[in-house]
Protein backbone atom coordinates (compact mmCIF):
# COMPACT_ATOMS: atom_id res chain seq x y z
CA UNK A 1 0.00 0.00 0.00
CA UNK A 2 1.16 3.52 -0.78
CA UNK A 3 1.41 6.04 2.06
CA UNK A 4 0.23 9.63 2.18
CA UNK A 5 2.77 12.45 1.84
CA UNK A 6 2.97 14.74 4.87
CA UNK A 7 5.32 17.52 3.72
CA UNK A 8 5.65 19.74 0.68
CA UNK A 9 3.25 22.10 -1.06
CA UNK A 10 -0.27 21.74 0.46
CA UNK A 11 -1.98 21.79 -2.95
CA UNK A 12 0.42 19.24 -4.46
CA UNK A 13 0.28 17.11 -1.31
CA UNK A 14 -3.55 17.03 -1.45
CA UNK A 15 -3.51 15.99 -5.13
CA UNK A 16 -0.90 13.29 -4.51
CA UNK A 17 -2.79 11.96 -1.48
CA UNK A 18 -6.03 11.86 -3.52
CA UNK A 19 -4.16 9.74 -6.09
CA UNK A 20 -2.87 7.45 -3.31
CA UNK A 21 -6.45 6.99 -2.05
CA UNK A 22 -7.59 6.10 -5.57
CA UNK A 23 -4.70 3.73 -6.30
CA UNK A 24 -4.53 1.78 -3.00
CA UNK A 25 -7.75 -0.24 -3.71
CA UNK A 26 -6.31 -1.08 -7.14
CA UNK A 27 -3.15 -2.49 -5.54
CA UNK A 28 -5.35 -5.13 -3.84
CA UNK A 29 -6.40 -6.51 -7.24
CA UNK A 30 -4.88 -9.95 -7.50
CA UNK A 31 -3.11 -10.92 -10.69
CA UNK A 32 -3.75 -7.55 -12.32
CA UNK A 33 -0.41 -7.11 -14.10
CA UNK A 34 -1.68 -3.57 -14.66
CA UNK A 35 0.14 -1.85 -11.81
CA UNK A 36 3.87 -1.41 -11.41
CA UNK A 37 5.47 0.45 -8.53
CA UNK A 38 9.11 1.42 -9.06
CA UNK A 39 11.24 2.70 -6.20
CA UNK A 40 14.07 4.95 -7.32
CA UNK A 41 16.56 7.20 -5.59
CA UNK A 42 14.37 10.17 -6.52
CA UNK A 43 11.15 8.69 -5.13
CA UNK A 44 8.39 6.34 -6.20
CA UNK A 45 7.16 5.85 -9.75
CA UNK A 46 3.76 4.37 -10.50
CA UNK A 47 2.83 2.88 -13.87
CA UNK A 48 -0.80 2.00 -14.60
CA UNK A 49 -2.00 -0.01 -17.59
CA UNK A 50 -5.44 1.51 -18.08
CA UNK A 51 -6.50 -1.18 -20.59
CA UNK A 52 -6.11 -3.79 -17.87
CA UNK A 53 -7.35 -1.69 -14.97
CA UNK A 54 -10.42 0.14 -16.30
CA UNK A 55 -12.62 -2.98 -16.52
CA UNK A 56 -11.66 -3.80 -12.93
CA UNK A 57 -12.27 -0.45 -11.27
CA UNK A 58 -15.25 -0.83 -8.93
CA UNK A 59 -18.46 0.68 -10.25
CA UNK A 60 -21.59 1.62 -8.40
CA UNK A 61 -21.31 0.44 -4.82
CA UNK A 62 -17.69 -0.70 -5.02
CA UNK A 63 -18.04 -3.73 -7.27
CA UNK A 64 -16.60 -4.83 -10.60
CA UNK A 65 -17.95 -7.86 -12.46
CA UNK A 66 -16.16 -10.52 -14.51
CA UNK A 67 -16.63 -14.15 -15.62
CA UNK A 68 -14.93 -16.87 -13.57
CA UNK A 69 -14.72 -20.65 -13.56
CA UNK A 70 -15.03 -22.38 -10.19
CA UNK A 71 -11.92 -24.56 -9.73
CA UNK A 72 -12.55 -26.05 -6.28
CA UNK A 73 -14.20 -25.62 -2.89
CA UNK A 74 -13.56 -26.03 0.81
CA UNK A 75 -16.37 -26.71 3.29
CA UNK A 76 -16.87 -24.27 6.14
CA UNK A 77 -19.68 -26.42 7.60
CA UNK A 78 -23.33 -25.35 7.89
CA UNK A 79 -23.82 -25.67 4.10
CA UNK A 80 -21.30 -22.93 3.34
CA UNK A 81 -18.13 -23.22 1.26
CA UNK A 82 -15.30 -21.03 0.06
CA UNK A 83 -14.37 -21.38 -3.59
CA UNK A 84 -11.27 -21.11 -5.73
CA UNK A 85 -11.65 -19.69 -9.23
CA UNK A 86 -9.92 -18.38 -12.34
CA UNK A 87 -11.00 -15.54 -14.61
CA UNK A 88 -12.26 -16.59 -18.05
CA UNK A 89 -13.59 -14.92 -21.20
CA UNK A 90 -15.98 -16.02 -23.94
CA UNK A 91 -14.06 -16.77 -27.15
CA UNK A 92 -16.60 -18.66 -29.29
CA UNK A 93 -20.37 -18.78 -29.82
CA UNK A 94 -22.83 -21.10 -28.11
CA UNK A 95 -22.27 -23.38 -25.14
CA UNK A 96 -18.66 -23.80 -24.03
CA UNK A 97 -16.01 -21.60 -25.58
CA UNK A 98 -14.69 -20.17 -22.30
CA UNK A 99 -10.93 -19.53 -22.19
CA UNK A 100 -8.58 -18.65 -19.32
CA UNK A 101 -7.39 -15.04 -19.35
CA UNK A 102 -3.62 -14.53 -19.19
CA UNK A 103 -2.83 -12.64 -15.96
CA UNK A 104 -6.52 -12.89 -15.07
CA UNK A 105 -7.85 -12.77 -11.54
CA UNK A 106 -7.60 -15.97 -9.54
CA UNK A 107 -8.44 -16.97 -6.03
CA UNK A 108 -7.59 -19.95 -3.89
CA UNK A 109 -10.55 -20.49 -1.59
CA UNK A 110 -11.36 -16.79 -1.59
CA UNK A 111 -14.78 -16.55 -3.30
CA UNK A 112 -18.14 -16.85 -1.57
CA UNK A 113 -21.61 -17.80 -2.84
CA UNK A 114 -24.16 -15.12 -1.98
CA UNK A 115 -26.96 -17.73 -1.87
CA UNK A 116 -25.05 -19.51 0.95
CA UNK A 117 -24.71 -16.31 3.00
CA UNK A 118 -27.79 -17.06 5.14
CA UNK A 119 -27.15 -20.81 5.45
CA UNK A 120 -26.89 -22.18 8.98
CA UNK A 121 -27.41 -25.92 8.39
CA UNK A 122 -30.46 -25.86 10.68
CA UNK A 123 -33.39 -24.19 8.90
CA UNK A 124 -34.41 -23.14 5.39
CA UNK A 125 -31.23 -22.40 3.48
CA UNK A 126 -30.56 -19.72 0.87
CA UNK A 127 -31.67 -22.01 -1.96
CA UNK A 128 -35.12 -22.36 -0.33
CA UNK A 129 -34.63 -25.92 0.94
CA UNK A 130 -35.50 -26.74 4.55
CA UNK A 131 -32.77 -29.05 5.86
CA UNK A 132 -35.31 -30.81 8.12
CA UNK A 133 -36.75 -32.39 4.95
CA UNK A 134 -33.43 -33.76 3.66
CA UNK A 135 -32.85 -36.72 5.98
CA UNK A 136 -35.58 -39.25 6.77
CA UNK A 137 -35.86 -43.01 7.26
CA UNK A 138 -36.54 -43.30 3.50
CA UNK A 139 -33.84 -41.03 2.02
CA UNK A 140 -30.75 -38.96 2.84
CA UNK A 141 -29.96 -35.83 0.83
CA UNK A 142 -27.50 -32.97 1.36
CA UNK A 143 -26.99 -29.51 -0.09
CA UNK A 144 -24.08 -29.50 -2.53
CA UNK A 145 -21.42 -26.84 -3.24
CA UNK A 146 -21.17 -25.08 -6.58
CA UNK A 147 -19.49 -27.64 -8.85
CA UNK A 148 -15.94 -27.41 -10.16
CA UNK A 149 -16.00 -26.26 -13.80
CA UNK A 150 -19.06 -24.02 -13.33
CA UNK A 151 -18.77 -20.60 -15.01
CA UNK A 152 -20.27 -17.79 -12.91
CA UNK A 153 -20.59 -14.03 -12.94
CA UNK A 154 -18.09 -13.02 -10.26
CA UNK A 155 -18.30 -9.74 -8.35
CA UNK A 156 -15.10 -8.22 -7.00
CA UNK A 157 -16.23 -6.16 -4.00
CA UNK A 158 -14.17 -3.79 -1.91
CA UNK A 159 -15.45 -4.22 1.66
CA UNK A 160 -13.71 -1.10 2.97
CA UNK A 161 -10.51 -2.93 3.83
CA UNK A 162 -9.94 -5.77 1.35
CA UNK A 163 -11.24 -7.16 -1.91
CA UNK A 164 -13.71 -10.04 -1.68
CA UNK A 165 -15.13 -12.16 -4.49
CA UNK A 166 -18.84 -13.11 -4.53
CA UNK A 167 -21.07 -14.96 -7.01
CA UNK A 168 -24.61 -16.39 -6.99
CA UNK A 169 -25.45 -20.04 -7.58
CA UNK A 170 -28.51 -21.94 -6.36
CA UNK A 171 -26.97 -24.94 -4.61
CA UNK A 172 -28.22 -28.30 -5.78
CA UNK A 173 -29.39 -31.11 -3.51
CA UNK A 174 -28.23 -34.70 -4.00
CA UNK A 175 -28.47 -37.97 -2.11
CA UNK A 176 -29.81 -41.50 -2.05
CA UNK A 177 -32.91 -43.42 -1.10
CA UNK A 178 -32.42 -45.73 1.88
C-alpha positions in Angstrom: 0.0 0.0 0.0 1.2 3.5 -0.8 1.4 6.0 2.1 0.2 9.6 2.2 2.8 12.5 1.8 3.0 14.7 4.9 5.3 17.5 3.7 5.7 19.7 0.7 3.3 22.1 -1.1 -0.3 21.7 0.5 -2.0 21.8 -2.9 0.4 19.2 -4.5 0.3 17.1 -1.3 -3.5 17.0 -1.4 -3.5 16.0 -5.1 -0.9 13.3 -4.5 -2.8 12.0 -1.5 -6.0 11.9 -3.5 -4.2 9.7 -6.1 -2.9 7.4 -3.3 -6.4 7.0 -2.1 -7.6 6.1 -5.6 -4.7 3.7 -6.3 -4.5 1.8 -3.0 -7.7 -0.2 -3.7 -6.3 -1.1 -7.1 -3.2 -2.5 -5.5 -5.3 -5.1 -3.8 -6.4 -6.5 -7.2 -4.9 -10.0 -7.5 -3.1 -10.9 -10.7 -3.8 -7.6 -12.3 -0.4 -7.1 -14.1 -1.7 -3.6 -14.7 0.1 -1.9 -11.8 3.9 -1.4 -11.4 5.5 0.5 -8.5 9.1 1.4 -9.1 11.2 2.7 -6.2 14.1 4.9 -7.3 16.6 7.2 -5.6 14.4 10.2 -6.5 11.1 8.7 -5.1 8.4 6.3 -6.2 7.2 5.8 -9.8 3.8 4.4 -10.5 2.8 2.9 -13.9 -0.8 2.0 -14.6 -2.0 0.0 -17.6 -5.4 1.5 -18.1 -6.5 -1.2 -20.6 -6.1 -3.8 -17.9 -7.4 -1.7 -15.0 -10.4 0.1 -16.3 -12.6 -3.0 -16.5 -11.7 -3.8 -12.9 -12.3 -0.4 -11.3 -15.2 -0.8 -8.9 -18.5 0.7 -10.2 -21.6 1.6 -8.4 -21.3 0.4 -4.8 -17.7 -0.7 -5.0 -18.0 -3.7 -7.3 -16.6 -4.8 -10.6 -18.0 -7.9 -12.5 -16.2 -10.5 -14.5 -16.6 -14.1 -15.6 -14.9 -16.9 -13.6 -14.7 -20.6 -13.6 -15.0 -22.4 -10.2 -11.9 -24.6 -9.7 -12.6 -26.1 -6.3 -14.2 -25.6 -2.9 -13.6 -26.0 0.8 -16.4 -26.7 3.3 -16.9 -24.3 6.1 -19.7 -26.4 7.6 -23.3 -25.3 7.9 -23.8 -25.7 4.1 -21.3 -22.9 3.3 -18.1 -23.2 1.3 -15.3 -21.0 0.1 -14.4 -21.4 -3.6 -11.3 -21.1 -5.7 -11.6 -19.7 -9.2 -9.9 -18.4 -12.3 -11.0 -15.5 -14.6 -12.3 -16.6 -18.0 -13.6 -14.9 -21.2 -16.0 -16.0 -23.9 -14.1 -16.8 -27.1 -16.6 -18.7 -29.3 -20.4 -18.8 -29.8 -22.8 -21.1 -28.1 -22.3 -23.4 -25.1 -18.7 -23.8 -24.0 -16.0 -21.6 -25.6 -14.7 -20.2 -22.3 -10.9 -19.5 -22.2 -8.6 -18.7 -19.3 -7.4 -15.0 -19.4 -3.6 -14.5 -19.2 -2.8 -12.6 -16.0 -6.5 -12.9 -15.1 -7.9 -12.8 -11.5 -7.6 -16.0 -9.5 -8.4 -17.0 -6.0 -7.6 -19.9 -3.9 -10.6 -20.5 -1.6 -11.4 -16.8 -1.6 -14.8 -16.6 -3.3 -18.1 -16.9 -1.6 -21.6 -17.8 -2.8 -24.2 -15.1 -2.0 -27.0 -17.7 -1.9 -25.1 -19.5 1.0 -24.7 -16.3 3.0 -27.8 -17.1 5.1 -27.1 -20.8 5.5 -26.9 -22.2 9.0 -27.4 -25.9 8.4 -30.5 -25.9 10.7 -33.4 -24.2 8.9 -34.4 -23.1 5.4 -31.2 -22.4 3.5 -30.6 -19.7 0.9 -31.7 -22.0 -2.0 -35.1 -22.4 -0.3 -34.6 -25.9 0.9 -35.5 -26.7 4.5 -32.8 -29.0 5.9 -35.3 -30.8 8.1 -36.8 -32.4 4.9 -33.4 -33.8 3.7 -32.9 -36.7 6.0 -35.6 -39.3 6.8 -35.9 -43.0 7.3 -36.5 -43.3 3.5 -33.8 -41.0 2.0 -30.7 -39.0 2.8 -30.0 -35.8 0.8 -27.5 -33.0 1.4 -27.0 -29.5 -0.1 -24.1 -29.5 -2.5 -21.4 -26.8 -3.2 -21.2 -25.1 -6.6 -19.5 -27.6 -8.8 -15.9 -27.4 -10.2 -16.0 -26.3 -13.8 -19.1 -24.0 -13.3 -18.8 -20.6 -15.0 -20.3 -17.8 -12.9 -20.6 -14.0 -12.9 -18.1 -13.0 -10.3 -18.3 -9.7 -8.4 -15.1 -8.2 -7.0 -16.2 -6.2 -4.0 -14.2 -3.8 -1.9 -15.5 -4.2 1.7 -13.7 -1.1 3.0 -10.5 -2.9 3.8 -9.9 -5.8 1.4 -11.2 -7.2 -1.9 -13.7 -10.0 -1.7 -15.1 -12.2 -4.5 -18.8 -13.1 -4.5 -21.1 -15.0 -7.0 -24.6 -16.4 -7.0 -25.4 -20.0 -7.6 -28.5 -21.9 -6.4 -27.0 -24.9 -4.6 -28.2 -28.3 -5.8 -29.4 -31.1 -3.5 -28.2 -34.7 -4.0 -28.5 -38.0 -2.1 -29.8 -41.5 -2.1 -32.9 -43.4 -1.1 -32.4 -45.7 1.9 
